[in-house]
Amino acid sequence: MLVGVIFAFARARPAGLLKISPTDLLWGVGCGLLLRIVQGWFSSPSAFPSTGYPGSSVPVEWWILTFVPATAAPLVEEFFFRALILVCVYQILRRAVGPLAAAATALLASAGLFVIVHALFADLSLAESSLLMVVGAVCSALVLLTGRIWSAVIAHLVFNLAFLVLSIAGTVFS
């Protein structure tokens, strides 16, 4: 994914995509927390998730195998799915079908590919796939509406970090 992003950015990138605004932080945190709340409403009723380790200690292996990827992946994934796929599909279709149809198609393509790639690495239920589609759609909408990537990166990061915090709380307080 990173190779594709680097190649595409070496050739060209939309003006303003990498700019950051204080509103990006606000939109990112708000949407990330809202997505996690929505996920909690639609998941099976149970206690907090847990790390799978009994007691209050979380081993170093968990931090390396779970925390590091969950915090690094949003940056790579958002640059691939939103800055590359979303922007390319939008730019290709914009003149032919108009900006609204191009945006809708790009949003669905980017979010759909986001789900497919996650399904390649994990056995996803329909609920999990649907949630990932919503996460992808919200992050795509943030990029389309702001013209910047950072609100999507922050939303994805907050979404992942909220799960990790809940998992640690579920481990410590179980």
C-alpha positions, -999 to 999 in steps of 0.1 A, spaced: 0 0 0 27 24 10 46 19 -23 15 28 -43 10 60 -22 46 70 -26 45 64 -64 12 84 -68 25 113 -46 57 114 -66 37 120 -97 10 144 -84 -14 151 -55 -44 174 -52 -36 208 -38 -45 211 -1 -48 174 5 -19 174 30 -28 207 47 -41 205 82 -66 226 100 -78 227 137 -112 215 124 -96 183 112 -88 174 148 -123 182 158 -140 163 130 -116 134 134 -120 129 171 -158 134 169 -163 110 141 -139 84 155 -157 84 188 -191 83 172 -181 54 150 -169 35 181 -202 42 199 -221 30 169 -200 -2 168 -208 -7 205 -246 -4 199 -246 -30 171 -221 -55 186 -233 -84 206 -242 -74 242 -213 -83 265 -188 -68 288 -159 -48 276 -136 -65 250 -104 -78 265 -69 -85 254 -73 -122 261 -48 -122 289 -61 -128 324 -54 -104 352 -44 -69 350 -11 -74 332 -8 -69 295 23 -85 281 48 -68 258 38 -91 230 3 -76 230 16 -41 227 39 -51 198 13 -72 179 -18 -51 186 -10 -16 197 17 -8 172 -3 -20 141 -35 -4 154 -18 30 156 3 28 124 -24 13 102 -47 43 101 -20 64 85 -10 39 58 -46 28 52 -60 63 49 -33 74 26 -39 44 4 -77 42 5 -86 79 7 -56 98 -7 -49 74 -35 -81 53 -44 -107 79 -34 -90 108 -51 -81 89 -82 -116 75 -88 -130 110 -81 -106 127 -105 -112 101 -132 -150 104 -130 -156 140 -121 -157 154 -157 -176 125 -172 -204 121 -146 -203 153 -125 -189 159 -91 -217 145 -70 -219 111 -89 -181 110 -89 -179 116 -52 -206 89 -45 -188 64 -67 -154 72 -52 -168 69 -17 -183 35 -24 -152 22 -42 -128 34 -15 -150 20 14 -157 -12 -5 -120 -19 -11 -113 -10 25 -137 -38 35 -123 -63 10 -87 -58 21 -97 -63 57 -116 -94 48 -85 -108 32 -67 -108 66 -96 -117 90 -128 -137 89 -154 -109 91 -190 -114 100 -217 -94 82 -219 -70 111 -181 -64 111 -181 -60 74 -209 -35 76 -192 -15 103 -160 -14 83 -180 -1 53 -194 26 75 -159 35 88 -146 36 52 -176 57 41 -172 82 70 -135 86 64 -141 90 26 -168 116 33 -144 135 56 -119 137 28 -145 147 2 -160 174 24 -128 189 37 -104 183 8 -78 172 34 -67 138 46 -60 145 82 -96 143 96 -99 108 81 -66 97 96 -75 111 130 -110 95 129 -95 61 120 -68 64 147 -94 74 174 -116 45 163 -88 20 167 -74 36 199 -109 36 215 -110 -2 210 -76 -6 225 -85 14 256 -117 -6 260 -97 -38 256 -73 -28 283 -101 -17 306 -119 -50 299 -87 -69 309 -79 -49 340 -115 -48 354 -126 -83 345 
